[in-house]
Amino acid sequence: MKRYPLTAFLSISAILLLGVFANPTAAQEDGKEKRNLSHLINNSVTITTNPHNGSHPEVKGTLLGIDEDGVLVQTSKTKVWVPTVSILMIESP
């Protein structure tokens, strides 16, 4: 009977790597967070953004709407559209 220790080692390593990179819990948490933002509509929020994308570093106001492309916020002066790619954090008091 032949033994293949290198093949067994590589197979076990590949399985372990797949377990590390394919984390279903993280994907479920991301989806859960997106669904739970709907309770913030019509509430006061502070949105921290990435200033490198040409937006304001922080937007404060009332959250009017959410979709996959961004959020709409009513500030004290005007309505502001914040694209999803610019959002770093959404806080609600």
DOVOTOR-765398 format. One line per 10 residues: number of its first residue (from 1); for each residue y negated, x, z negated of N, C-alpha, C. Coordinates in steps of 0.001 Angstrom, whole numbers, m for minus. Example, Ala and Ser with C-alpha at 12.3 -4.5 7.8 and 13.67 -1.06 7.14 Angstrom:
1 = 5690:13190:m7800:4500:12300:m7800:3300:13200:m7800 ~ 2250:12850:m7080:1060:13670:m7140:m30:12900:m7870
//
This chain:
1 = 1183:845:0:0:0:0:m1243:888:0 ~ m2158:628:947:m3386:1414:1024:m4455:808:102 ~ m5278:1679:m418:m6391:1222:m1245:m7693:1572:m546 ~ m8638:690:m645:m9947:875:9:m11058:750:m1034 ~ m11238:1775:m1854:m12247:1662:m2918:m13670:1550:m2377 ~ m13988:2228:m1275:m15333:2166:m718:m15620:765:m175 ~ m14655:175:499:m14829:m1178:1037:m15033:m2184:m93 ~ m14252:m2051:m1136:m14385:m2956:m2282:m15749:m2787:m2937 ~ m16194:m1558:m3091:m17499:m1287:m3690:m18611:m1903:m2856 ~ m18557:m1717:m1543:m19596:m2270:m665:m19580:m3797:m678
11 = m18405:m4390:m721:m18303:m5850:m759:m18914:m6412:m2040 ~ m18582:m5793:m3153:m19120:m6250:m4437:m20631:m6042:m4479 ~ m21124:m4924:m3947:m22565:m4665:m3916:m23285:m5702:m3069 ~ m22711:m6063:m1933:m23328:m7063:m1060:m23406:m8424:m1756 ~ m22352:m8797:m2462:m22350:m10076:m3178:m23411:m10084:m4273 ~ m23538:m8982:m4989:m24550:m8903:m6043:m25961:m8965:m5468 ~ m26192:m8285:m4348:m27512:m8333:m3716:m27855:m9736:m3239 ~ m26894:m10437:m2680:m27141:m11810:m2256:m27504:m12689:m3448 ~ m26885:m12457:m4562:m27202:m13220:m5763:m28606:m12970:m6252 ~ m29096:m11753:m6072:m30440:m11405:m6515:m31484:m12010:m5592
21 = m31268:m11911:m4272:m32282:m12358:m3323:m32217:m13845:m3017 ~ m31113:m14478:m3217:m30980:m15915:m2962:m30998:m16644:m4291 ~ m32176:m16812:m4856:m32319:m17432:m6169:m32721:m18895:m5994 ~ m31790:m19832:m6060:m32134:m21233:m5840:m33051:m21807:m6921 ~ m33019:m21245:m8120:m33865:m21742:m9196:m35335:m21560:m8866 ~ m35700:m20413:m8302:m37093:m20163:m7948:m37569:m21159:m6900 ~ m36753:m21459:m5917:m37130:m22421:m4877:m37324:m23804:m5480 ~ m36468:m24192:m6412:m36607:m25495:m7047:m37882:m25560:m7874 ~ m38219:m24487:m8574:m39427:m24473:m9378:m40665:m24592:m8497 ~ m40687:m23905:m7336:m41830:m23999:m6436:m42016:m25426:m5963
31 = m40957:m26086:m5564:m41047:m27468:m5118:m41511:m28394:m6222 ~ m41058:m28140:m7424:m41434:m28954:m8575:m42927:m28816:m8855 ~ m43451:m27597:m8769:m44866:m27380:m9016:m45714:m28111:m7984 ~ m45308:m28093:m6722:m46072:m28765:m5682:m46096:m30270:m5909 ~ m44978:m30843:m6318:m44929:m32284:m6559:m45772:m32664:m7767 ~ m45832:m31822:m8757:m46543:m32151:m9983:m48049:m32023:m9876 ~ m48585:m31550:m8770:m50033:m31454:m8621:m50680:m32815:m8397 ~ m49918:m33804:m7972:m50493:m35114:m7681:m51133:m35759:m8912 ~ m50684:m35426:m10104:m51286:m36007:m11307:m52698:m35472:m11563 ~ m53108:m34426:m10851:m54446:m33868:m11030:m55501:m34579:m10183
41 = m55071:m35442:m9250:m56034:m36141:m8397:m56939:m37002:m9272 ~ m58237:m36969:m8974:m59309:m37650:m9706:m59568:m37041:m11080 ~ m59068:m35827:m11318:m59348:m35114:m12560:m60177:m33874:m12262 ~ m60821:m33370:m13282:m61629:m32165:m13159:m60715:m30944:m13044 ~ m61003:m30067:m12068:m60196:m28868:m11867:m61098:m27667:m11595 ~ m60542:m26495:m11840:m61158:m25235:m11437:m60143:m24522:m10571 ~ m60540:m24197:m9341:m59642:m23539:m8404:m60123:m22115:m8200 ~ m59272:m21161:m8531:m59563:m19754:m8290:m58999:m19408:m6921 ~ m59843:m18792:m6089:m59428:m18504:m4718:m59470:m17014:m4429 ~ m58887:m16667:m3299:m58895:m15293:m2824:m60193:m15086:m2042
51 = m61155:m14315:m2572:m62439:m14159:m1897:m62345:m13405:m572 ~ m61231:m12731:m313:m61085:m11997:944:m60913:m12934:2128 ~ m60591:m14209:1872:m60420:m15171:2958:m61722:m15875:3312 ~ m62841:m15403:2804:m64141:m15953:3152:m64557:m17168:2355 ~ m63810:m17526:1322:m64170:m18687:520:m64868:m18241:m761 ~ m65366:m19219:m1504:m65984:m18928:m2792:m64901:m18459:m3770 ~ m65229:m17540:m4702:m64212:m17053:m5636:m63711:m18133:m6601 ~ m64521:m19183:m6816:m64117:m20236:m7740:m64770:m21548:m7314 ~ m64000:m22621:m7347:m64508:m23953:m7011:m64217:m24866:m8194 ~ m65289:m25512:m8723:m65140:m26433:m9857:m65562:m27821:m9410
61 = m64764:m28815:m9775:m65118:m30182:m9431:m63961:m31125:m9657 ~ m64033:m32304:m9004:m63005:m33329:m9114:m62083:m33238:m7921 ~ m60795:m33153:m8180:m59806:m33052:m7108:m59661:m34416:m6440 ~ m59926:m34455:m5119:m59860:m35716:m4382:m58557:m35894:m3619 ~ m57970:m34796:m3146:m56753:m34935:m2370:m56024:m33621:m2197 ~ m54718:m33729:m1927:m53850:m32560:m1756:m52952:m32809:m557 ~ m52776:m31797:287:m51720:m31824:1295:m51232:m30401:1517 ~ m50322:m30208:2473:m49731:m28887:2663:m50722:m27858:3187 ~ m51865:m28311:3740:m52852:m27389:4300:m53930:m26977:3306 ~ m54107:m27737:2228:m55135:m27387:1268:m55461:m28535:337
71 = m56605:m28386:m361:m57057:m29413:m1299:m58528:m29726:m1035 ~ m58916:m30963:m1359:m60293:m31407:m1216:m60865:m31617:m2604 ~ m62022:m30967:m2868:m62640:m31027:m4188:m64074:m31524:m4039 ~ m64465:m32486:m4892:m65845:m32959:m4945:m66573:m32137:m5996 ~ m67489:m31260:m5551:m68294:m30485:m6493:m69533:m31295:m6849 ~ m70435:m30710:m7626:m71645:m31435:m8018:m72557:m31696:m6819 ~ m72411:m30914:m5744:m73304:m31061:m4587:m72622:m31635:m3348 ~ m71377:m31251:m3091:m70727:m31621:m1837:m69212:m31611:m1981 ~ m68533:m32051:m931:m67083:m31955:m891:m66707:m30614:m280 ~ m65710:m29952:m882:m65282:m28624:m433:m63793:m28674:m106
81 = m63441:m28193:1089:m62033:m28057:1491:m61590:m26640:1165 ~ m60521:m26496:392:m59988:m25184:44:m58605:m25054:691 ~ m58479:m24152:1680:m57175:m23986:2336:m56121:m23440:1374 ~ m54883:m23850:1580:m53777:m23431:722:m53650:m21915:659 ~ m53866:m21229:1786:m53702:m19771:1803:m54721:m19066:922 ~ m55824:m19741:577:m56852:m19131:m263:m56645:m19375:m1750 ~ m55802:m20337:m2117:m55661:m20737:m3522:m54790:m19743:m4285 ~ m55349:m19232:m5371:m54584:m18370:m6273:m54097:m19151:m7492 ~ m54955:m20067:m8003:m54598:m20798:m9220:m55422:m22084:m9298 ~ m54801:m23148:m9810:m55502:m24406:m10078:m55363:m24685:m11567
91 = m56511:m24855:m12234:m56519:m25125:m13671:m57159:m26480:m13929 ~ m56669:m27167:m14928:m57245:m28435:m15352:m57407:m28386:m16863 ~ m58589:m28786:m17345:m58800:m28717:m18805:m57935:m29680:m19582
//
